[in-house]
Amino acid sequence: MNKRDIDTLIRFNFWANGRILAACEYISPDEFIREISPDPGWGTLRGILVHTLDAEYGWRSVLQSQAADDILKAADFADVSLLKARWDIEQAAWIDYAAGLSEDSLNQGYGNHPQKGPKVWQTIFHVVTHGIQHRSEAAAILTGYGRSPGELDFDVFLQEHPEHMLD
C-alpha cells in the first residue's frame, strides 16, 4: 500500500463522517438518542456514531503507541454538536498522524508483535471499512427520520475531490 492511497482513504472516511454528521444536525434531540428497532448493536443513532468515533480514536492511539484508556461513551455526547466537535479533533489527529507516515512504515507491523500482526495500512483499512459499516446503519436510521445523508460512495467522494484521482 502506498502513502497517497492511505491518505485518500483517510480523507474519504472523514468526508463520509461529515455527511452523516451534517444530516444529524437536522434531526431532533429525541431522534438522536431514540432507541432503534431493530437495534444494529449500539442502541441509538448516537450510540452507533460514538462507537464509530471511539474505534477511530482507539485504533489511531494503538498505531501511535499511545494509551487509549478512555472508552468514549454515548452519554458523554448530549447532542450532535458535542459529537461533531470531538470528531473534528479526531480528524485533525488522523491527518497529522497520516502526514508522518512513510511508505515503509505503512507496510510494517506495530505493537508488541510487529512480525505476526497486521501491517499499519491494514489496520487503517480496517478503520475505514468499520466506519463504512456503521455509517450505513446511521444512514438508514437518518433516512427513516426523513434526513438522508445522500450518497456516501467512494466514487462520489472522488468526484467532489478530483485531486485524489491524480497520479
C-alpha positions, 0 to 999 in steps of 0.5 A: 500500500502506498502513502497517497492511497492511505491518505485518500482513504483517510480523507474519504472516511472523514468526508463520509463522517461529515455527511452523516454528521451534517444530516444529524444536525437536522434531526431532533434531540429525541431522534438522536438518542431514540432507541432503534428497532431493530437495534444494529448493536449500539442502541441509538443513532448516537450510540452507533456514531460514538462507537464509530468515533471511539474505534477511530480514536482507539485504533489511531492511539494503538498505531501511535503507541499511545494509551487509549484508556478512555472508552468514549461513551454515548452519554458523554455526547448530549447532542450532535454538536458535542459529537461533531466537535470531538470528531473534528479533533479526531480528524485533525489527529488522523491527518497529522498522524497520516502526514508522518507516515512513510511508505515503509512504515505503512507496510510494517507491523506495530505493537508488541508483535510487529512480525505476526500482526497486521501491517499499519495500512491494514489496520487503517483499512480496517478503520475505514471499512468499520466506519463504512459499516456503521455509517450505513446503519446511521444512514438508514436510521437518518433516512427513516427520520426523513434526513438522508445523508445522500450518497456516501460512495467512494466514487462520489467522494472522488468526484467532489475531490478530483485531486485524489484521482491524480497520479 
